[in-house]
Amino acid sequence: MKYSKTKDSKLSFVPANAGYFQLEPVYGGGDEIVEFCKNPVIAWAIEQIETFGGCNGQNLIVTPVSTQGSAGDDPILHPDGRIELLSDTTFHGENAFEEALAYMNERAIYRKSIRNN
């Protein structure tokens, strides 16, 4: 992912606390995700964009940065064990990894069906 810094935005980086990981999907023989590779999150990229709405006319886009670069849409493992996807879907408990794998595979199937239509 390239950061979309424009003349109307400010880009900052903040060091991440220990214990956050990007869960990079590892694919099997086809399109199925079979496991996740854990990459430490080392920083958070914060892009402040001037807008005509939002809080004080500004929006913030926060993107985790791992040792492999920007985590983009990859799930993030938090120190307390929860797994967060796209800031709106979170999995907790013993089955968090399995539930996240199933969710990511459903998303991949959905995206593939859209591309093929």
C-alpha positions in Angstrom: 0.0 0.0 0.0 1.2 3.5 -0.8 0.2 6.2 1.5 -2.0 8.7 -0.2 -0.4 11.8 1.2 -1.7 14.9 -0.7 -1.2 18.6 -0.2 -4.3 18.5 2.0 -3.1 15.7 4.3 -0.5 15.2 7.0 1.3 11.9 7.5 2.8 10.9 10.8 4.2 7.7 12.2 3.8 6.6 15.9 5.8 3.6 17.3 3.6 0.6 18.2 3.5 -1.0 21.6 4.8 -4.6 21.8 2.3 -7.4 21.2 0.5 -6.3 18.0 0.9 -8.5 14.9 -0.2 -8.3 11.3 -1.7 -11.7 10.4 -0.6 -12.1 6.8 -2.6 -14.8 5.0 -0.8 -17.9 3.8 -2.5 -19.5 0.8 -2.7 -23.3 0.1 -2.6 -24.7 -3.4 -5.5 -22.5 -4.5 -7.3 -19.4 -3.2 -7.9 -20.8 0.2 -6.1 -19.3 3.2 -4.7 -22.1 5.3 -2.9 -20.1 8.1 -1.5 -16.7 9.1 2.1 -15.6 9.3 2.5 -13.3 12.3 4.5 -10.1 11.5 5.2 -7.7 14.4 3.5 -4.3 14.0 6.3 -1.7 14.6 4.4 1.5 14.0 1.0 3.1 13.2 0.8 5.4 10.1 -1.7 8.2 10.8 -2.9 10.3 7.9 -4.8 13.4 8.7 -7.0 14.5 5.8 -8.7 17.9 5.6 -12.4 17.5 4.8 -15.5 19.6 5.0 -17.1 17.2 7.5 -16.1 15.0 10.3 -14.6 16.0 13.6 -13.2 19.5 13.3 -13.2 19.2 9.5 -10.6 16.4 9.6 -10.6 12.6 9.1 -7.9 10.3 10.4 -6.8 7.1 8.7 -4.8 4.8 10.9 -2.8 2.0 9.1 -0.6 -0.5 10.9 2.9 -0.9 9.6 4.5 -4.3 10.2 8.1 -5.5 9.5 6.7 -6.4 6.1 5.4 -2.9 5.3 1.8 -1.7 5.5 -0.6 -4.2 6.8 -3.4 -2.9 4.6 -6.5 -5.0 5.0 -4.7 -7.9 6.9 -6.1 -8.8 10.3 -4.4 -7.5 13.4 -3.8 -9.6 16.5 -4.0 -7.5 19.7 -2.0 -8.2 22.9 -5.2 -9.4 24.6 -5.7 -12.1 21.9 -8.5 -10.4 19.9 -8.2 -10.4 16.1 -9.5 -7.3 14.3 -10.3 -7.1 10.6 -10.9 -3.8 8.9 -11.7 -2.1 12.2 -15.3 -3.4 12.2 -15.0 -7.1 12.7 -13.4 -8.6 15.8 -12.9 -12.2 16.9 -12.3 -13.3 20.5 -11.5 -16.4 22.5 -10.2 -19.9 21.8 -11.5 -20.1 18.2 -10.4 -16.6 17.1 -7.8 -17.8 14.6 -10.2 -20.4 13.0 -13.0 -17.8 12.9 -10.7 -15.2 11.3 -9.5 -17.8 8.7 -13.1 -18.7 7.8 -14.1 -15.0 7.5 -11.1 -14.2 5.3 -11.8 -17.2 3.1 -15.5 -16.1 2.7 -14.3 -12.6 1.7 -11.9 -14.1 -0.8 -14.7 -16.2 -2.4 -17.0 -13.2 -2.5 -14.3 -11.0 -4.1 -13.6 -13.7 -6.7 -17.3 -14.0 -7.6 -17.5 -10.3 -8.1 -14.5 -10.3 -10.4 -15.9 -13.1 -12.4 -19.2 -11.4 -13.0 
